[in-house]
Amino acid sequence: MTLAAGARRGLDDFEHLSLGKRVRLRNLFGGSSFAVVLDYARPIETGPRAFDGEAQSDPDVVLDSALKGAVSATALNVGVALRYWKRYAGKLSLILKLNGRADLAGEGGFAACHASVEDAVRLGADAAGYVLSLGSPAQEHDFVQFSEVREEAERYGLPLIVWAAVSPAAVAQRGGPRSPFAVEYAARVAQELGADVVVLETPSAPAAGSPPPYDALEFDEQESLTRAVAAAGETLVWFSPPAEASEDALEKGAALAYRVGAAGYLLDRALWGKSDLASRLRPKRGEDGKPTEPPVSDGEQEAPEKEPEPAPQES
């Protein structure tokens, strides 16, 4: 089945969102319908391995760069937010990430909360962030913890951003964590559990070993993203590209995400200290100031029309 590219939708189209959530989401999007988001909460997972050089380990360097660029919002852990955010409050939008786990714990580690929704409100955050790992041994505890966070966020009118992914071990023989099966699974579960925005890994092409009916499907990258957006239903989608993607691939990926109806693009190390890249990921604007359709990527350009051959002259 071929799905049509998703139409762009504004926040007013999501009628289930409370007034408080809509106001804060508008702040997150920075007046655009497509957010470019910086995730600087990654070090809690990887420690100092996350940094490529001393500059990336300095929150002020990374946040100053985000401020100079076109970044809509940034995700931080509570310790960094408490020490650095006051210099950027009112200039950038904050997503306070509430849970996480060190990869030292291995695949089955539980991403326990280290901050609360109340912390997010006190720091002036426009959203709370939650990491949800599906299919992990800790899933039962994860769902209970998520339910408590969601209820608290609802009381405060604070949007809940969910980083949803299937545990690599759970899909090692089912196409992998970036397969359409795994990404669509994560998208649907995020909606079922009540996420306002879901951060999804950019899906790959259909992968060998995927369960039916995915094992018999064939579609390109654009339809793969379109299906993921459709799987999330009434939940806004931000795509997160592979860490190894080149800047050229990131630009093309952001344009494709915009085209299929995704609401944003979230990056971590690729944006740390690179203010110029963020501006290139935003939709181009026309003379009227409205976003225009991003240019098609290389290889998709329409062939120019041939000029009619001149009529042969009579001798």
QUIFEN-V704567 format. One record per residue. N is the residue number from 0. D_CENTER is the distance of its C-alpha to the mean C-alpha in Angstrom with 1 decimal. Layout:
n = <N & N>
d_center = <D_CENTER & D_CENTER>
This chain:
n = <0 & 1 & 2 & 3 & 4 & 5 & 6 & 7 & 8 & 9 & 10 & 11 & 12 & 13 & 14 & 15 & 16 & 17 & 18 & 19 & 20 & 21 & 22 & 23 & 24 & 25 & 26 & 27 & 28 & 29 & 30 & 31 & 32 & 33 & 34 & 35 & 36 & 37 & 38 & 39 & 40 & 41 & 42 & 43 & 44 & 45 & 46 & 47 & 48 & 49 & 50 & 51 & 52 & 53 & 54 & 55 & 56 & 57 & 58 & 59 & 60 & 61 & 62 & 63 & 64 & 65 & 66 & 67 & 68 & 69 & 70 & 71 & 72 & 73 & 74 & 75 & 76 & 77 & 78 & 79 & 80 & 81 & 82 & 83 & 84 & 85 & 86 & 87 & 88 & 89 & 90 & 91 & 92 & 93 & 94 & 95 & 96 & 97 & 98 & 99 & 100 & 101 & 102 & 103 & 104 & 105 & 106 & 107 & 108 & 109 & 110 & 111 & 112 & 113 & 114 & 115 & 116 & 117 & 118 & 119 & 120 & 121 & 122 & 123 & 124 & 125 & 126 & 127 & 128 & 129 & 130 & 131 & 132 & 133 & 134 & 135 & 136 & 137 & 138 & 139 & 140 & 141 & 142 & 143 & 144 & 145 & 146 & 147 & 148 & 149 & 150 & 151 & 152 & 153 & 154 & 155 & 156 & 157 & 158 & 159 & 160 & 161 & 162 & 163 & 164 & 165 & 166 & 167 & 168 & 169 & 170 & 171 & 172 & 173 & 174 & 175 & 176 & 177 & 178 & 179 & 180 & 181 & 182 & 183 & 184 & 185 & 186 & 187 & 188 & 189 & 190 & 191 & 192 & 193 & 194 & 195 & 196 & 197 & 198 & 199 & 200 & 201 & 202 & 203 & 204 & 205 & 206 & 207 & 208 & 209 & 210 & 211 & 212 & 213 & 214 & 215 & 216 & 217 & 218 & 219 & 220 & 221 & 222 & 223 & 224 & 225 & 226 & 227 & 228 & 229 & 230 & 231 & 232 & 233 & 234 & 235 & 236 & 237 & 238 & 239 & 240 & 241 & 242 & 243 & 244 & 245 & 246 & 247 & 248 & 249 & 250 & 251 & 252 & 253 & 254 & 255 & 256 & 257 & 258 & 259 & 260 & 261 & 262 & 263 & 264 & 265 & 266 & 267 & 268 & 269 & 270 & 271 & 272 & 273 & 274 & 275 & 276 & 277 & 278 & 279 & 280 & 281 & 282 & 283 & 284 & 285 & 286 & 287 & 288 & 289 & 290 & 291 & 292 & 293 & 294 & 295 & 296 & 297 & 298 & 299 & 300 & 301 & 302 & 303 & 304 & 305 & 306 & 307 & 308 & 309 & 310 & 311 & 312 & 313 & 314>
d_center = <25.4 & 23.7 & 21.1 & 21.0 & 18.0 & 16.4 & 17.8 & 16.0 & 16.3 & 16.9 & 16.5 & 20.2 & 19.6 & 18.1 & 21.5 & 20.9 & 19.1 & 21.6 & 22.7 & 21.5 & 17.9 & 18.1 & 19.6 & 17.0 & 14.0 & 16.0 & 16.2 & 12.5 & 12.3 & 15.4 & 17.4 & 15.1 & 13.6 & 10.6 & 8.8 & 8.4 & 7.4 & 9.4 & 9.4 & 13.1 & 13.6 & 13.7 & 17.6 & 18.3 & 17.5 & 19.2 & 21.6 & 22.9 & 21.8 & 18.4 & 20.4 & 21.7 & 24.6 & 25.9 & 24.1 & 20.7 & 22.2 & 23.3 & 20.8 & 22.8 & 22.4 & 18.6 & 18.4 & 21.2 & 19.4 & 16.3 & 18.9 & 20.7 & 17.8 & 15.6 & 12.8 & 12.1 & 11.4 & 11.5 & 11.2 & 14.6 & 17.0 & 20.1 & 22.6 & 21.0 & 20.3 & 24.0 & 25.4 & 23.4 & 21.6 & 24.8 & 25.0 & 21.7 & 21.8 & 22.1 & 20.8 & 17.1 & 15.1 & 14.7 & 12.4 & 14.9 & 13.8 & 16.6 & 16.9 & 16.6 & 19.1 & 20.9 & 20.9 & 24.7 & 24.9 & 24.0 & 22.0 & 23.5 & 22.9 & 21.8 & 18.9 & 21.2 & 20.6 & 21.7 & 21.1 & 21.5 & 20.4 & 23.7 & 22.7 & 19.6 & 21.9 & 24.5 & 22.3 & 21.3 & 17.6 & 15.9 & 13.8 & 14.1 & 11.5 & 12.6 & 12.2 & 13.6 & 15.3 & 17.1 & 20.4 & 21.2 & 24.7 & 23.4 & 21.7 & 24.6 & 24.3 & 20.5 & 20.9 & 23.7 & 21.9 & 18.8 & 21.3 & 22.9 & 19.8 & 18.9 & 22.5 & 22.7 & 19.6 & 21.2 & 24.4 & 23.1 & 21.0 & 17.9 & 14.5 & 12.9 & 9.2 & 9.2 & 7.8 & 9.8 & 11.5 & 15.1 & 17.4 & 18.5 & 22.1 & 21.8 & 20.9 & 22.8 & 25.3 & 23.1 & 21.2 & 18.8 & 15.3 & 13.7 & 16.3 & 15.8 & 17.7 & 15.6 & 12.2 & 14.0 & 15.7 & 12.7 & 11.5 & 15.1 & 15.8 & 13.0 & 14.7 & 18.1 & 17.6 & 16.6 & 12.9 & 12.3 & 8.5 & 6.9 & 3.9 & 5.7 & 7.4 & 8.6 & 11.9 & 15.2 & 18.4 & 20.5 & 21.7 & 25.3 & 26.0 & 23.5 & 25.3 & 26.9 & 26.1 & 23.3 & 26.0 & 27.7 & 24.9 & 24.4 & 21.8 & 20.0 & 16.5 & 16.1 & 17.4 & 15.3 & 12.1 & 14.2 & 15.3 & 12.0 & 11.4 & 15.0 & 14.8 & 12.6 & 15.4 & 15.5 & 12.1 & 9.5 & 6.5 & 3.0 & 3.6 & 4.5 & 8.1 & 11.3 & 12.8 & 15.9 & 14.7 & 17.0 & 16.4 & 17.9 & 15.5 & 12.5 & 14.2 & 15.0 & 11.6 & 10.2 & 13.5 & 13.2 & 9.8 & 11.7 & 14.7 & 13.7 & 12.6 & 8.8 & 8.3 & 5.9 & 4.7 & 4.0 & 7.3 & 10.2 & 13.7 & 13.3 & 13.2 & 15.7 & 18.7 & 17.8 & 18.0 & 19.0 & 16.0 & 13.7 & 16.3 & 16.3 & 12.7 & 13.5 & 15.5 & 19.2 & 21.5 & 24.9 & 28.2 & 27.6 & 24.5 & 22.3 & 19.3 & 20.6 & 19.5 & 18.0 & 20.7 & 20.8 & 20.3 & 23.3 & 25.2 & 24.4 & 26.7 & 29.5 & 32.9 & 35.0 & 37.9 & 41.1 & 43.9 & 46.9 & 49.5 & 52.7 & 55.6 & 58.3 & 61.1 & 64.6 & 66.9>
